[in-house]
């Protein structure tokens, strides 16, 4: 695929364009259906493997012979856009445009349009940056398909306007439409709620593919009739924060008979960050507990990272085991604990942190039968579980969660309460799992010595 010398661009990345711009024909029909690469949150300028991950993006776009690359914001990690990061980006774009690949860029909160920075080199011809404020549309013919790419950039870091609604309100005659926006859909947690929008804003438009940026977790969501909205996630993980973990890369999207086919994820990262959960329930002693932790961690790492990339892990240990006190003692020396577990893990793996959330086993039936506050609490929790299950069956708002969070708000604080509510609404934790956590915390506080039945609280609870 190469530029047709008879075609002259009607816009370049350094020209302020409003409304609709026709770019002409990109290629003949013999190149197959429209194919493009969707990426976002490159965060160039950040130390680590990000520059090499961008090189992998460029290489992949060339290998897969895509027509377009669309970037959904945060190309740079900071508004000042270091000279080295700009050069890396420009060199990569030049490799793409020399092969006829057009690039469309929407800027986000890390690299807003009105940022104060010094440009070290012009962007190559064939690269188009969406201006801030009002959406722009670029029309082109790709083979036999009339394609429109519409987008808008952040003017400043804290963009409050609903940019998705603005883009969705535009109209243009085309066979397929792609929208490029940096935005947060319904306040997804873990990221600032800039350019917030709703799912209905995405659905109630004639956009066939929403190429979004801002959320570092990959999310691919189907809409009716071959339409999609998607976050590719960031290009390279940077820490063991939940949104930075797992494979990172881009989405390859191809036109189908109707709309677009399901996007294909392709990893581009050079190193990986993971959170590993290890369960020690059933381990009879410290040796078997360590063996369980190590084996589970190894399986999780190998499953997530079959190519053996350098990996940094955070291990969270949970479950009930008599070895809990010994694990607590080990945890006092994180480095020694990490060295002990490292022998179980694949090469190129380092342990960032170990957290311990295990307990000593307890006989729940015996505790529930106690004629004291412990027995009363467990009985009440069973009643709440029944109410919670009944509420879920009728699709009604869960009164159990609402009541518990209302009572706990003064203790856990308003932000923690909001985060818990969002976790439940997004399915990260069920009401039953929440009640299990409440039960365990209460039992640990009320009956820390579960095997000593002689230590009953004085008196009984009257119901």
C-alpha positions in Angstrom: 0.0 0.0 0.0 1.5 3.3 -1.0 0.5 6.9 -1.5 -1.0 7.7 -4.9 1.1 10.6 -6.2 -2.0 12.1 -7.9 -3.7 12.5 -4.5 -3.0 15.7 -2.6 -4.1 15.9 1.1 -6.6 18.7 1.8 -5.5 18.8 5.4 -2.4 18.1 7.5 -1.9 17.8 11.2 -0.7 21.4 11.5 -3.7 22.9 9.8 -6.8 23.8 11.8 -9.7 22.2 10.0 -13.4 22.4 11.0 -16.3 20.5 9.7 -15.8 17.8 7.1 -12.6 17.3 5.0 -12.4 14.9 2.1 -9.1 13.2 1.8 -9.9 11.4 -1.5 -9.0 7.8 -2.3 -6.5 5.8 -0.1 -6.3 2.7 -2.2 -7.9 0.5 -4.8 -10.5 -2.1 -4.0 -8.1 -5.1 -4.4 -6.7 -4.5 -1.0 -9.6 -6.2 0.8 -11.9 -4.7 3.4 -11.1 -1.7 5.5 -8.6 -2.6 8.2 -7.3 -0.3 11.0 -5.3 -0.4 14.2 -6.8 1.2 17.3 -4.5 2.2 20.1 -4.5 4.7 23.0 -2.6 5.8 26.1 0.9 5.3 24.7 2.3 7.6 27.4 5.5 8.2 25.5 8.1 10.0 27.7 7.5 7.6 30.6 10.5 5.5 31.5 10.5 1.8 30.9 9.5 -0.3 27.9 7.0 2.2 26.4 9.2 3.4 23.5 9.9 -0.2 22.4 6.2 -1.1 22.7 5.4 1.8 20.3 8.0 0.4 17.9 6.1 -2.9 18.1 2.8 -1.1 17.3 4.4 0.4 14.1 5.8 -3.0 13.1 2.4 -4.6 13.6 0.6 -2.0 11.6 3.0 -2.5 8.7 2.8 -6.3 8.9 -1.0 -6.3 9.0 -1.2 -3.9 6.1 -3.7 -1.6 7.9 -5.2 1.4 6.1 -5.4 3.6 9.2 -4.0 3.9 12.7 -6.3 5.7 15.2 -4.9 6.9 18.5 -7.4 7.7 21.3 -5.4 10.1 23.4 -2.6 10.4 25.8 0.1 9.8 23.2 2.5 11.6 25.6 2.7 11.0 29.4 3.0 14.7 30.2 1.8 18.0 28.6 5.3 19.3 28.1 6.0 16.4 25.6 9.8 15.8 26.0 11.9 16.3 22.9 13.0 12.7 23.0 9.4 11.4 23.1 8.4 13.7 20.2 11.2 12.4 18.1 10.3 8.8 18.9 6.7 9.5 17.9 7.5 11.4 14.7 9.9 8.7 13.5 7.3 6.0 14.0 4.7 8.0 12.2 7.0 8.6 9.3 7.5 4.8 8.9 3.7 4.4 8.8 2.9 7.3 6.4 5.7 6.3 4.0 3.7 3.1 3.4 0.5 5.0 2.9 -1.0 4.4 6.3 -3.0 7.5 7.5 -2.9 8.3 11.3 -5.7 10.1 13.2 -5.0 11.4 16.7 -7.3 12.7 19.5 -5.5 14.2 22.4 -6.4 13.5 26.0 -5.8 14.7 29.5 -2.1 14.0 29.5 -1.4 15.8 26.3 -4.1 18.4 25.7 -4.0 20.6 22.6 -3.5 23.8 24.6 -0.5 22.5 26.5 2.6 24.7 26.6 5.3 22.7 24.8 7.9 23.3 22.1 7.4 21.2 18.9 10.8 19.7 17.8 9.6 18.6 14.4 6.5 18.8 12.2 4.3 15.7 12.0 4.6 14.0 8.6 2.0 14.4 5.9 -0.8 11.9 6.3 -1.2 12.5 10.0 -4.3 14.3 11.3 -4.8 15.7 14.7 -8.3 16.5 15.8 -8.7 20.0 17.2 -10.4 20.8 20.5 -13.9 22.1 21.0 -15.9 20.9 18.0 -15.6 17.5 16.3 -13.9 17.2 12.9 -14.7 14.6 10.2 -12.3 13.2 7.6 -13.9 11.4 4.7 -12.0 9.0 2.5 -12.6 6.2 0.1 -10.8 2.9 1.1 -11.3 0.4 -1.8 -15.0 0.4 -2.4 -15.9 1.8 1.0 -16.7 5.3 1.8 -15.2 5.8 5.3 -15.6 8.7 7.8 -13.4 9.2 10.8 -14.7 11.8 13.3 -13.0 12.9 16.5 -12.3 15.7 18.9 -9.4 16.5 21.3 -9.1 17.8 24.9 -8.4 21.5 25.0 -7.1 21.3 28.6 -6.4 18.6 31.0 -9.7 18.7 32.9 -12.2 18.3 30.1 -15.7 18.4 31.5 -17.8 18.4 28.2 -19.4 15.2 27.0 -17.3 14.8 23.9 -18.9 11.5 23.0 -22.3 13.2 22.8 -20.8 15.9 20.6 -19.3 13.4 18.2 -22.4 11.2 18.2 -24.5 14.2 17.2 -22.6 14.8 14.0 -24.0 13.5 10.7 -22.2 12.5 7.6 -23.0 10.3 4.6 -20.6 7.3 4.7 -20.7 3.5 4.5 -18.8 3.1 7.8 -18.0 5.6 10.6 -15.2 5.5 13.2 -15.2 7.9 16.1 -12.0 8.7 18.1 -12.5 10.2 21.6 -10.7 10.2 24.9 -13.5 9.7 27.5 -14.7 7.9 30.5 -17.9 5.8 30.0 -20.2 6.0 33.0 -17.4 6.8 35.5 -15.4 3.6 35.2 -13.3 3.4 38.4 -9.5 3.8 38.5 -9.4 6.9 36.3 -10.5 10.5 36.5 -13.9 11.1 35.2 -12.9 13.4 32.4 -15.2 13.8 29.3 -17.8 11.6 31.0 -20.5 10.0 28.9 -23.1 7.2 29.1 -23.5 3.9 27.3 -26.6 5.4 25.7 -24.5 8.2 24.2 -22.5 5.5 22.4 -25.4 3.4 21.4 -27.7 6.2 20.2 -25.6 7.3 17.3 -24.7 6.1 13.8 -21.1 5.5 14.7 -20.0 1.9 13.8 -16.9 1.9 15.9 -16.1 4.0 18.9 -12.3 4.1 19.3 -11.9 5.3 22.9 -9.0 6.1 25.1 -8.4 6.9 28.8 -9.2 3.6 30.5 -6.1 1.4 30.8 -8.2 -1.8 31.1 -9.0 -3.4 27.7 -12.8 -3.4 27.1 -14.5 -4.5 23.9 -18.3 -4.1 24.0 -20.6 -5.1 21.1 -23.5 -3.0 20.0 -26.3 -4.1 17.6 -25.6 -4.6 13.9 -21.8 -5.0 13.9 -21.1 -2.0 16.0 -18.6 -1.7 18.8 -17.2 0.5 21.5 -13.8 -0.3 22.8 -10.8 0.7 24.9 -7.6 -1.1 23.8 -6.0 -0.3 27.1 -2.6 1.2 27.4 0.3 0.0 25.2 2.6 -1.0 28.0 2.0 -1.8 31.7 3.9 0.3 34.2 3.1 -1.0 37.7 1.1 -3.6 39.6 -1.8 -1.2 39.9 -4.9 -3.3 38.8 -5.4 -1.3 35.6 -1.8 -1.7 34.5 -1.7 -5.5 34.8 -2.1 -8.2 32.2 -1.2 -8.2 28.5 -1.1 -4.8 26.9 -1.3 -3.8 23.2 -3.7 -2.8 20.4 -6.9 -3.8 18.6 -6.9 -4.7 14.9 -10.4 -4.0 13.5 -11.7 -5.1 10.1 -14.9 -4.3 8.2 -17.4 -7.1 7.9 -20.6 -7.6 5.8 -22.3 -5.5 8.4 -20.3 -3.0 10.3 -17.1 -4.3 11.8 -16.0 -7.8 12.8 -15.0 -8.4 16.5 -11.8 -6.5 17.2 -8.7 -8.7 17.6 -6.3 -7.9 20.5 -2.6 -8.1 19.8 -0.1 -7.7 22.6 2.8 -5.2 22.0 4.3 -5.0 25.5 7.9 -5.9 26.3 7.3 -6.6 30.0 4.3 -7.5 32.1 2.8 -6.7 35.5 0.5 -9.1 37.2 -1.6 -9.4 40.3 -1.7 -13.0 41.5 -4.2 -14.4 44.0 -3.1 -17.4 46.0 -5.4 -19.5 48.2 -4.0 -21.4 51.2 -7.1 -23.0 52.5 -6.4 -26.6 53.3 -2.7 -26.1 53.9 -1.9 -27.9 57.2 1.4 -26.2 57.9 3.8 -23.5 56.6 5.6 -25.7 54.2 2.4 -26.8 52.4 1.1 -23.3 52.5 4.3 -22.0 50.7 4.0 -24.8 48.2 0.4 -23.9 47.4 1.2 -20.2 47.0 4.2 -20.9 44.8 2.4 -23.4 42.5 -0.7 -21.2 42.1 1.4 -18.2 41.4 3.5 -20.1 38.8 0.4 -21.4 37.0 -1.1 -17.9 36.9 2.1 -16.3 35.5 2.6 -19.0 32.8 -1.0 -18.7 31.7 -0.9 -14.9 31.4 2.6 -14.7 30.1 3.3 -17.8 27.9 6.2 -16.0 26.0 8.1 -15.6 29.3 8.4 -11.8 29.2 10.1 -10.1 32.2 7.3 -10.0 34.7 6.7 -8.1 38.0 4.1 -9.7 40.3 2.1 -8.7 43.3 0.9 -11.7 45.3 -2.2 -11.6 47.5 -2.5 -14.5 49.8 -5.9 -15.5 51.2 -7.7 -18.4 52.8 -7.9 -20.2 56.1 -4.9 -22.2 57.4 -3.3 -23.1 60.7 -0.1 -21.6 59.2 -1.5 -18.1 59.3 0.6 -17.0 62.3 3.8 -18.3 60.6 2.8 -16.5 57.4 2.4 -13.3 59.4 5.8 -13.7 60.8 7.3 -14.3 57.4 5.6 -11.2 56.1 7.6 -9.0 58.5 10.5 -9.6 56.2 9.2 -8.9 52.7 12.6 -9.6 51.0 13.0 -12.9 52.7 9.5 -13.9 51.9 10.0 -13.0 48.3 13.2 -15.0 48.1 11.4 -18.0 49.5 8.6 -17.8 46.9 10.9 -16.9 44.0 12.1 -20.5 43.8 8.6 -21.6 42.6 8.3 -18.9 39.9 9.4 -18.8 36.2 12.6 -17.1 35.2 12.5 -13.3 34.6 9.9 -12.9 37.4 10.4 -10.5 40.3 8.0 -10.0 43.3 7.0 -6.4 43.9 4.9 -7.0 47.0 3.3 -9.7 49.1 0.0 -9.0 50.9 -1.5 -11.4 53.4 -5.3 -11.7 54.0 -5.4 -15.2 55.4 -7.0 -16.3 58.6 -7.0 -19.2 61.1 -9.7 -21.7 60.3 -12.9 -21.7 62.4 -15.8 -24.0 62.8 -18.7 -21.9 61.7 -21.5 -24.2 62.8 -20.1 -24.3 66.4 -19.7 -20.5 66.4 -23.2 -20.0 65.1 -24.6 -22.2 67.9 -22.9 -20.1 70.6 -25.4 -18.3 72.9 -23.5 -15.0 72.7 -22.9 -12.1 70.3 -20.9 -14.3 68.0 -23.8 -16.7 67.4 -26.2 -13.8 67.0 -24.0 -12.1 64.4 -23.7 -15.3 62.3 -27.5 -15.9 62.5 -28.2 -12.3 61.4 -25.7 -12.7 58.5 -27.5 -15.8 57.3 -30.8 -13.8 57.3 -29.1 -11.1 55.3 -27.8 -13.6 52.7 -31.3 -14.9 52.2 -32.6 -11.4 51.7 -29.8 -10.6 49.4 -30.5 -13.7 47.2 -34.2 -12.9 47.1 -33.5 -9.3 46.0 -31.2 -10.5 43.2 -33.9 -12.9 41.9 -36.3 -10.0 41.5 -33.8 -7.6 40.0 -34.7 -5.1 42.7 -32.1 -2.7 44.3 -30.3 -4.8 46.9 -31.5 -3.5 50.3 -28.8 -5.5 52.2 -25.9 -3.8 50.5 -27.5 -0.4 50.8 -28.2 -0.9 54.5 -24.8 -2.3 55.3 -23.0 0.5 53.4 -25.1 3.1 55.0 -24.2 1.9 58.5 -20.5 1.4 57.6 -20.1 4.8 55.9 -19.0 6.5 59.1 -16.3 3.9 59.5 -15.0 3.2 56.0 -15.6 6.8 54.7 -17.6 8.1 51.8 -14.9 7.4 49.1 -14.6 3.7 50.2 -18.4 3.4 50.2 -18.6 4.7 46.7 -15.9 2.4 45.4 -17.6 -0.6 47.0 -20.9 0.3 45.4 -19.2 0.7 42.0 -17.4 -2.7 42.5 -20.8 -4.4 43.1 -22.5 -2.6 40.1 -19.6 -3.6 37.8 -19.7 -7.2 39.0 -16.2 -7.1 40.6 -17.7 -8.4 43.8 -21.1 -9.9 44.5 -23.3 -9.1 47.6 -22.6 -12.6 48.8 -18.8 -12.1 48.6 -19.3 -8.7 50.4 -21.2 -10.5 53.2 -18.5 -13.1 53.4 -15.9 -10.4 53.9 -18.1 -8.7 56.6 -18.5 -12.0 58.4 -14.8 -12.8 58.4 -13.9 -9.3 59.7 -16.5 -9.6 62.5 -15.5 -13.1 63.5 -11.8 -12.1 63.7 -12.8 -9.3 65.9 -15.3 -11.1 68.1 -13.8 -14.5 68.3 -10.1 -14.4 67.5 -9.5 -17.7 69.3 -12.0 -19.9 67.5 -10.8 -23.2 69.0 -11.2 -22.1 72.6 -14.9 -22.6 73.3 -14.2 -21.7 77.0 -13.9 -18.1 76.1 -17.6 -17.3 75.7 -18.8 -13.8 76.1 -20.6 -13.2 79.4 -24.4 -13.5 79.1 -26.6 -14.2 76.1 -28.2 -12.0 73.5 -31.9 -11.6 73.8 -33.8 -11.5 70.5 
